Amino acid sequence: MQDLKKRTKDFALDIVRSYSTLPRRMEVFVLAKQLLRSGTSVGAQYREACRAKSNADFISKVEGALQELEESMYWLELLTESGHMSTSDSERLMAETRELTAIFTSVTKTVKSRAGAR
């Protein structure tokens, strides 16, 4: 759990650092602000999940993190395909987004299967 807390925090910090390198133009600002919001929400959602009161609450919060990851991927795609984000930044962030998505999907499936087995 601690490793995933650190990893989601590192992801948020990477999003913040990448945000600060983007061009200061209105169309970029709109996209980048959305990425900043969704990308930094992943770790907050996960921390809330760690304090969940039930399996259902935990699953709900992890699924919230998954939604934020999906949204982050969308904004990354738009920033990259519009030519405003460097390929190296976007590839790194997209790879981490995919990995976190796989981890949270696996965690959700595991908790759901354990909860159903009772």
Contacts in CASP RR format, 6 or more apart in sequence:
PFRMAT RR
TARGET T0000
AUTHOR 0000-0000-0000
METHOD contacts of the structure
MODEL  1
MQDLKKRTKDFALDIVRSYSTLPRRMEVFVLAKQLLRSGTSVGAQYREAC
RAKSNADFISKVEGALQELEESMYWLELLTESGHMSTSDSERLMAETREL
TAIFTSVTKTVKSRAGAR
1 50 0 8 1.000
4 46 0 8 1.000
4 103 0 8 1.000
5 43 0 8 1.000
5 46 0 8 1.000
5 47 0 8 1.000
5 50 0 8 1.000
7 100 0 8 1.000
8 42 0 8 1.000
8 43 0 8 1.000
8 46 0 8 1.000
8 47 0 8 1.000
8 65 0 8 1.000
8 100 0 8 1.000
9 43 0 8 1.000
11 39 0 8 1.000
11 42 0 8 1.000
11 43 0 8 1.000
11 96 0 8 1.000
11 97 0 8 1.000
11 100 0 8 1.000
12 39 0 8 1.000
12 40 0 8 1.000
12 42 0 8 1.000
12 43 0 8 1.000
14 92 0 8 1.000
14 93 0 8 1.000
14 96 0 8 1.000
15 35 0 8 1.000
15 36 0 8 1.000
15 39 0 8 1.000
15 40 0 8 1.000
15 72 0 8 1.000
15 93 0 8 1.000
16 36 0 8 1.000
16 40 0 8 1.000
18 85 0 8 1.000
18 89 0 8 1.000
18 93 0 8 1.000
19 32 0 8 1.000
19 35 0 8 1.000
19 36 0 8 1.000
21 86 0 8 1.000
21 89 0 8 1.000
22 28 0 8 1.000
22 32 0 8 1.000
22 79 0 8 1.000
22 84 0 8 1.000
22 85 0 8 1.000
23 84 0 8 1.000
27 82 0 8 1.000
28 79 0 8 1.000
28 82 0 8 1.000
28 84 0 8 1.000
31 75 0 8 1.000
31 78 0 8 1.000
31 79 0 8 1.000
31 82 0 8 1.000
31 84 0 8 1.000
32 75 0 8 1.000
32 79 0 8 1.000
32 84 0 8 1.000
34 71 0 8 1.000
34 75 0 8 1.000
35 72 0 8 1.000
35 75 0 8 1.000
35 76 0 8 1.000
35 79 0 8 1.000
38 68 0 8 1.000
38 69 0 8 1.000
38 71 0 8 1.000
38 72 0 8 1.000
38 75 0 8 1.000
39 68 0 8 1.000
39 69 0 8 1.000
39 71 0 8 1.000
39 72 0 8 1.000
41 65 0 8 1.000
41 68 0 8 1.000
42 65 0 8 1.000
42 68 0 8 1.000
42 69 0 8 1.000
42 72 0 8 1.000
42 100 0 8 1.000
43 65 0 8 1.000
45 61 0 8 1.000
45 62 0 8 1.000
45 64 0 8 1.000
45 65 0 8 1.000
45 68 0 8 1.000
46 61 0 8 1.000
46 62 0 8 1.000
46 65 0 8 1.000
46 104 0 8 1.000
48 61 0 8 1.000
49 57 0 8 1.000
49 58 0 8 1.000
49 61 0 8 1.000
49 62 0 8 1.000
49 65 0 8 1.000
52 58 0 8 1.000
52 60 0 8 1.000
52 61 0 8 1.000
55 111 0 8 1.000
55 112 0 8 1.000
55 114 0 8 1.000
55 115 0 8 1.000
56 115 0 8 1.000
58 111 0 8 1.000
59 108 0 8 1.000
59 111 0 8 1.000
59 112 0 8 1.000
59 115 0 8 1.000
62 104 0 8 1.000
62 107 0 8 1.000
62 108 0 8 1.000
62 111 0 8 1.000
63 108 0 8 1.000
65 100 0 8 1.000
65 104 0 8 1.000
66 101 0 8 1.000
66 104 0 8 1.000
66 105 0 8 1.000
66 108 0 8 1.000
69 97 0 8 1.000
69 100 0 8 1.000
69 101 0 8 1.000
69 104 0 8 1.000
70 101 0 8 1.000
72 93 0 8 1.000
72 97 0 8 1.000
73 94 0 8 1.000
73 97 0 8 1.000
73 98 0 8 1.000
73 101 0 8 1.000
76 85 0 8 1.000
76 90 0 8 1.000
76 93 0 8 1.000
76 94 0 8 1.000
76 97 0 8 1.000
77 94 0 8 1.000
79 85 0 8 1.000
79 90 0 8 1.000
80 87 0 8 1.000
80 90 0 8 1.000
80 94 0 8 1.000
END
